[in-house]
Amino acid sequence: MPLHERQVPDLKIKISVNDRAFDVEISAGETLLDLLRRLGFKSVKHGCDTGNCGACTVLLDGRPVASCLILAPQVDGSTILTVEGLAICGKQLHPVQEAFIETGAPQCGFCTPGMIMTAVSLLSENPDPTRDEIRHGIAGNICRCSGYVKVVDAIESAAKKLCDRDAGHDE
């Protein structure tokens, strides 16, 4: 029997998505992107299926990944964060989300969740990036609507907000 005709039994994995535990059945070939969307996390966008656009970016165990390139069986026991999970106590927007709104960075909105997740990761690793470091940090995220200027402005603004918050100087 050819490999593509063989029945592969469903697998069961345990994951945490946005601080919620899931025991879920998956197929061996299911991607993390498809699993997240099946679980209701619609911010994770189906873009290119090649890992080139960034629309499906999530944080997997704290690191940004293109969820279209990760097979669901690989994430057993992992912690995943999507843009839906960024809100503080489920109510107050994360400073990166606030900055995107305040600067008018979102255009059509398709790339925005992936861009925000990439920005959150960038700022956790480099809390005070230069504009060039921001541009380099978001290089894997494609936006067809903007010239990236407002996106870079938003990330720069978010860096300041986070720095002020961490220093106890809330505006």
C-alpha positions as CSV (number, residue, x, y, z in Angstrom):
1,M,0.0,0.0,0.0
2,P,1.4,3.4,-0.9
3,L,2.3,5.7,2.0
4,H,-0.2,8.3,1.0
5,E,-3.0,5.8,1.2
6,R,-2.2,4.4,4.7
7,Q,-4.5,5.3,7.5
8,V,-2.7,7.0,10.3
9,P,-4.5,6.8,13.6
10,D,-5.4,10.0,15.4
11,L,-3.0,11.1,18.2
12,K,-3.8,12.8,21.4
13,I,-1.7,15.7,22.7
14,K,-1.8,18.1,25.6
15,I,-1.1,21.7,25.0
16,S,-1.7,25.0,26.8
17,V,-3.0,27.9,24.6
18,N,-3.3,31.3,26.2
19,D,-3.2,29.7,29.7
20,R,-6.0,27.2,28.8
21,A,-5.2,23.5,28.9
22,F,-6.3,21.3,26.0
23,D,-6.4,17.6,25.6
24,V,-7.0,17.3,21.9
25,E,-7.1,14.6,19.2
26,I,-5.1,15.5,16.1
27,S,-4.0,13.8,12.9
28,A,-0.3,13.2,12.3
29,G,-0.2,15.6,9.4
30,E,-2.2,18.5,11.0
31,T,-0.4,21.7,11.4
32,L,-0.3,23.9,14.5
33,L,-2.1,26.6,12.4
34,D,-5.0,24.3,11.5
35,L,-5.2,23.0,15.1
36,L,-5.3,26.5,16.6
37,R,-8.0,27.6,14.1
38,R,-10.0,24.4,14.9
39,L,-9.8,25.3,18.6
40,G,-11.3,28.7,17.8
41,F,-8.2,30.9,17.7
42,K,-9.0,32.8,14.6
43,S,-6.3,35.5,15.0
44,V,-3.9,33.0,13.6
45,K,-4.2,33.6,9.9
46,H,-3.8,31.2,7.0
47,G,-1.5,33.0,4.7
48,C,1.2,31.4,2.6
49,D,1.6,27.8,4.0
50,T,5.4,28.2,3.4
51,G,6.4,30.2,6.5
52,N,7.2,33.3,4.4
53,C,4.4,35.8,5.3
54,G,4.3,35.8,9.1
55,A,0.5,35.9,9.3
56,C,0.4,32.7,11.3
57,T,3.0,33.7,13.9
58,V,2.4,32.6,17.4
59,L,4.7,32.2,20.4
60,L,5.6,28.5,21.0
61,D,7.3,28.1,24.4
62,G,8.1,31.8,24.2
63,R,9.6,31.8,20.7
64,P,8.0,33.2,17.6
65,V,7.2,30.5,15.0
66,A,5.3,30.2,11.8
67,S,2.5,27.9,12.9
68,C,1.9,26.7,9.3
69,L,5.3,25.0,9.4
70,I,4.9,23.2,12.7
71,L,3.1,19.8,12.8
72,A,0.7,19.5,15.7
73,P,2.3,16.3,17.1
74,Q,5.5,18.4,17.6
75,V,3.8,20.7,20.2
76,D,2.7,18.0,22.7
77,G,3.3,19.5,26.1
78,S,4.0,23.0,24.8
79,T,2.7,26.4,25.7
80,I,1.3,28.5,22.9
81,L,0.4,32.2,23.0
82,T,-1.7,33.9,20.4
83,V,-2.8,37.5,20.1
84,E,-6.1,36.6,21.9
85,G,-4.0,35.7,25.0
86,L,-2.1,39.0,25.2
87,A,-4.7,41.0,27.0
88,I,-3.9,41.6,30.6
89,C,-6.4,39.7,32.7
90,G,-8.5,39.2,29.6
91,K,-9.5,42.9,29.7
92,Q,-6.7,45.5,29.2
93,L,-4.8,45.4,25.9
94,H,-1.1,44.6,25.9
95,P,1.0,47.7,25.3
96,V,2.0,46.5,21.9
97,Q,-1.7,46.1,20.9
98,E,-2.4,49.6,22.3
99,A,0.5,51.1,20.4
100,F,-0.7,49.5,17.1
101,I,-4.1,51.1,17.6
102,E,-2.8,54.5,18.7
103,T,-0.4,54.8,15.7
104,G,-2.9,53.6,13.2
105,A,-0.5,50.7,12.3
106,P,-3.2,48.2,11.3
107,Q,-4.5,48.6,7.8
108,C,-6.6,45.7,6.6
109,G,-5.7,43.8,9.7
110,F,-4.7,40.5,8.2
111,C,-1.0,40.6,9.1
112,T,-1.6,42.5,12.4
113,P,-1.8,39.5,14.8
114,G,1.4,37.9,13.5
115,M,3.1,41.3,13.5
116,I,2.0,41.9,17.1
117,M,3.3,38.5,18.2
118,T,6.6,39.1,16.5
119,A,6.8,42.5,18.1
120,V,6.1,41.1,21.6
121,S,8.9,38.6,21.1
122,L,11.3,41.2,19.8
123,L,10.6,43.5,22.8
124,S,11.0,40.7,25.3
125,E,14.5,40.1,23.9
126,N,15.4,43.7,23.1
127,P,13.4,46.2,25.2
128,D,14.9,49.3,23.6
129,P,15.5,48.5,19.9
130,T,16.6,51.0,17.3
131,R,14.3,51.5,14.3
132,D,16.7,49.4,12.2
133,E,16.5,46.6,14.8
134,I,12.7,46.8,14.7
135,R,12.8,46.6,10.9
136,H,15.1,43.6,11.1
137,G,13.0,42.0,13.8
138,I,9.8,42.1,11.7
139,A,11.4,41.1,8.4
140,G,9.6,37.8,8.4
141,N,6.2,39.5,8.5
142,I,4.7,40.7,5.2
143,C,2.2,43.6,5.1
144,R,0.8,44.4,1.7
145,C,-1.1,47.5,2.9
146,S,1.4,49.6,4.7
147,G,4.9,50.9,4.1
148,Y,5.8,49.6,7.6
149,V,6.4,53.1,8.9
150,K,3.5,53.1,11.3
151,V,4.3,49.5,12.3
152,V,7.8,50.5,13.2
153,D,6.4,53.6,15.0
154,A,4.0,51.4,17.0
155,I,6.7,49.0,18.1
156,E,8.9,51.9,19.1
157,S,6.0,53.4,21.1
158,A,5.3,50.0,22.7
159,A,9.0,49.8,23.7
160,K,8.7,53.1,25.5
161,K,5.4,52.1,27.2
162,L,6.8,48.8,28.4
163,C,10.0,50.6,29.7
164,D,7.9,53.2,31.5
165,R,5.6,50.5,32.9
166,D,8.6,48.4,34.1
167,A,10.2,51.5,35.7
168,G,6.9,52.4,37.4
169,H,6.2,55.5,35.3
170,D,2.8,54.7,33.8
171,E,1.6,57.5,31.7
